[in-house]
Each structure stands twice: as structure tokens, then as C-alpha cells.
Amino acid sequence: MKIESYGISNVGMKRNQNEDSYLINDEICLYMVADGMGGHLGGEYASKLAVGTVEEIVHALRFDPDATQILGVNTEGSSPGHQLRHAIQEASRRIHDQALYDVNLRGMGTTAVAALFISPHLYIANVGDSRAYRLREGKIEQITEDHSLVSEQVKAGMISAADARGHKLKNIITRSVGYQEEVDIDLLDEAVRHGDKYLLCSDGLSNLVDDQEIERILQKYDLREACEKLINSANSRGGDDNITVILLQVDDIA
């Protein structure tokens, strides 16, 4: 499978530091965005530890025959998606353990949205409000579900999707990697098509740029320029948070 990729992370217009981290590993077709939270140092630490752990675990489980024994997990017969889910679970354990060890990191955690391509499948695991979108035949669709307070209110019919974007409680998430040792992880498995584009992003983008604008940019520009346009679009609307985007295009499924 051939995946074209490009990613950018930007501090935004209001924050002093960037607590987002991202991963692009074209060798194993693994990609991830993590949006950290938790004090002066905790957010950046948590997001970096999450992406590093997921890359380490997925690579080991896929290519090291002794990894399952070393890591103490039984993945025999499990799908790559379950391996991805295990990697995020391990990241949650490590972040939680480190927070218990270091009082300066107490309460830290991170969102996670990770994509693993294994032809002809795409596996996406997510926790929190970092999102995955698919552009197929010119139409954009959010394919992950936000784990946030306002998302629950939208589903309950209490507020509209438009109201959610500007809601004062929009940053309150109901799940995070590392805040507790165990975390509930959503997993999506879908067949990809030639020409599909996927966007992974932190809420620094999705809170400010609506789906129609994202669709227009992805339709019009190549991956690099589209990433730059998305960042600029969020910053032109205030850049309230760190902004991270990864764009992926399926060039060959074989």
C-alpha cells in the first residue's frame, strides 16, 4: 500500500507552548495526532509519550516475533486494529504511572487519534476530541466520534452541532489517554479506496474551521498546501489553541 503523507503542528495565536504531538511513520503506515493537557509541563509530556509509545508498540507487535512475550500480551489472531488499541492502552498506563511518580505531572493526559493502514484496510483508534475525517469522491465526513461534553449534548438533542463549535464548554473531554490507567478506546476498521484522503487533526482546527471549509481546502490543494491552508484558516479565526493536522492520501492499495 502506498500512502502519501504530510503534517504540520502550529502553536496557534494564543498559547505560549505547543502541547500537541504528531507521528508520521510511512514505513509502517502509522500516523497519529495527540493533544496533551495538564499543567505547565504535563500536556506536552503526555502527548509526546503517547505518540512514542504507540509507535514503539505497533512496530514491535508487527515486526518482532518475540514482542508479544516481551510485552506480556497475547495478540495471536488479533487484527492490526486490536494491536493499535493495545498500543494506546499501554500509552495510557505509562502516562498514568509517570504522573503518579512525578507530582509536577499529576493530572496530565492526552487525546489520541491514530491511523494504521494495512492493505486494503484502515484502522483508526481514537480517544478524546482529536478527529479523523475522510474525503471520498469530493465529500467530507467525520469518521470518529468526539468524546466530549458538548458532543454528548449534541447527541442528546440539547444543542445543535453549530452551537457546539462555539460552546464555552467545548474543551471538556470525557475520555483521555493517561488520566486513568485504563481507557475506553473507539476502533474503526474500513476498506480504503484509491484516491481517498484522510485528515487527522486536533481540536485547534475543528473548533474553528467547519467541515465545509475543510472539504473545500482538501478538494482544491495538494497535501502540503492543504495543510498550510488549514493551519492558516484556524489562525485567521483566532488561533485559540495549538493546531495539528496530518493529511493522508491513498495512492496505491496493492
N, C-alpha and C positions, 0 to 999 in steps of 0.2 A: 504494500500500500504506500502511495506517495502523498504526503501531506505537506502543503506549503504553509509556512507559519510566519507570523510577525507579532511582536508585542512591545508595548510601551507602558511604563509606570511614571506618573507625574504627581508631584506633591500637592498640586492644586493651588488655589489663590489665598486660602485662609490658614492652612496648617503650617507649622514650623518644621515638621518632620514627616517622612513618609513611612507609614506603618503597614503599607501593602507590600506583598512579595509575590513574585510570579515565577513560573517554571516553564521553560521550553526545552524539551528533550526530543529532538527529531529522530534520534537513533532508535528509541523505543516508542515513539509516537505518543508521548505522555506530556500533558500540558495542564497547568494549574494556576489559579489565582487565589490568594489568601489575603484577607483584610483583617489585620490584627487590632486588638483593643486591650486596654488595661494599663493605665498609668503612664508614667514618663518613659519607661523602658519596655514595659511588658508587651505592648502591641506589636512592635517591630520584632521583638524576640520571638513571640509566639508564631507570627506569620512565617518568619524565616525557618524556624524549627519545623513547622508543618510541611512546607514545601521540600525541605531537605529530607525529612523522614519519609514522605511519600515517594520521592524519587528513589531513595535507598531501598525501601521495602519492595516496591514494584519491580525494580531492576533485579533484585536478589531472587524474588519468587519466580520471575520469568526465565532467568538465565543461570541461576546457581542451583545445581541439583541437590546440594546439601542445605539449601536455605531453610526449607520447612523444618528440618531438625534443629538447625541452629537457632531459628527464631521461635521454635516451640509451637508451631501452628500446623494444622492439618488442612492443606488446600488440595488434596488429591481429589480430582474430579470436579473441582470448583471452577467457575468461569473466571476469566480475567477481571470481570466486574467485581466478583467477590474478593479477589486479590486486592483490587483497588480499595474496596471498602475496608478490608483488613488494614491496609496501609494507613488510611485516615484514622482508624480506631487506634492504631499504635501511636500515631502522632498525638492524638488526644491524651493518651496515657502519659507520654513523655512530657508534654506541656504541663499537664496537671502535676506530675511528680516534681518537675522543676519549680513550679510555683509553691509547692509545699516546702521545698528545700530553701528557697530564697524569698525572704519576706518582701523584698522590693518588687517581686514579680507576682505577688498574690493577686488573684482575680483576673489574670490575663487569659486571653483566649483568642480565637480567630475564626473567621468564616473559612469555607473551603468550597471551591468548585473545581473538579479535576476531570479531565477527559483523556481516555485511553483508547486509541484506535488499534483494533486487531481485525484485519480484513475478514469479512466485509462489515464488521460491527464497529460501533462506537459505544463505549461505556462511559457514562457520566455519573459521578458521585458528588453530592453537594450537602452542605450544612450551612445554615445561616441565609444571608440575603445577597451573596455574590451569585451571579446568574450565568446561565448558558442560553444563548439564542441560536436558532438555525435560520439561515436564509436558503430557501429552496424554491426554484422557479420564480425568483423575484419576490417571494413573500417571506416576511419575517415572522418568527414565532418564538416566544419564550418557552423553553422546554424543561426548565427547572422550576420548582415551586419555592418561593421565599418562605423562610421560617422566621417570620416577624410578626409583631403585634398587629400592625396595620394590614398585613396580608390576611390574618385571621379575621379581622373586621370586614375586609372586602368580601371574603368567602361567606361570612355570616349576613351579608347584605346591609351592614351598618353604615358603611361609607362606600363611595364609588372608587374605581381604580384611579380616576383623575384626582380625586381628593387625597388619595393615599400618597401621591408623589410629593405633595407639599405639606403633609401632615406633620405636626410638631413631634409626634412620637414615632416617626418613620425609621429612626435609627435603633429602635429597641428590637433586638432579635430574641427569638425563643429557643434557639439552639446555637451552640458554638463548640468548636473543637478545643478541648483543653480546660474549659471552665469546670467541667466534671470529668472524671476518669473515663466514663463510658458515654458515648454519644450516639443518638439515632441518626443514621446516615441514609439519605434517599439514594436510590440507584436506578439509573435509566439504561436500557440496552436497546439500541435501534440499529437497523441496517442503513448504511450510508449510500448515497448516490453520487455518481460523478458530477462534479461541479458544486456540490453542497458547500456552503460556507458556515462556519460556526464562530460565534463570538463568546468568549469568557470575559466577564467584567466584574469589577467591584461596584458597590452602590454609589461611589462617587460619580460614575457615569449614569447609571439607571435612575438615580433620584433627580437628575437634571435634564436628561435628554430622552425624549419619548420614543416609543417604538417606531413611529412613522419616520422620524428623523434618522434613527439608526438604519432603518431599511433603505432610505434614500442614499445615505452615505455608502452602505455596503454594495448597493447596486451600481453606483457610479464610479468608484475608485478601486485601484488595486489595494492589496493588503496593507502595504506600508503607508500609503497616502490616506487610506481609510482610517487607520489607527490614529494618525496625526489629526485628521479632521474630527474624530470622535473626542479626543482629548481637548482640542481647541473649542469644540462646541460646548463641552461641560464647563470649561474655564470661562467662556464668554457669558455663561449663565450664572456666574458667581464663584465657581470652583470651590464649593464649600468643604469638600473632603478630598482626600487622596483619590486619584483616578488611575485605574489599571485596566488595560484592555489587551486581549490576545485574539488575533484573528487567524482562523484556520480554513484552508480550502482543500477539498478532496480532489486531487489531480489524477489519481490512478487508484483503482480499487484492488487490482490484482496483486 
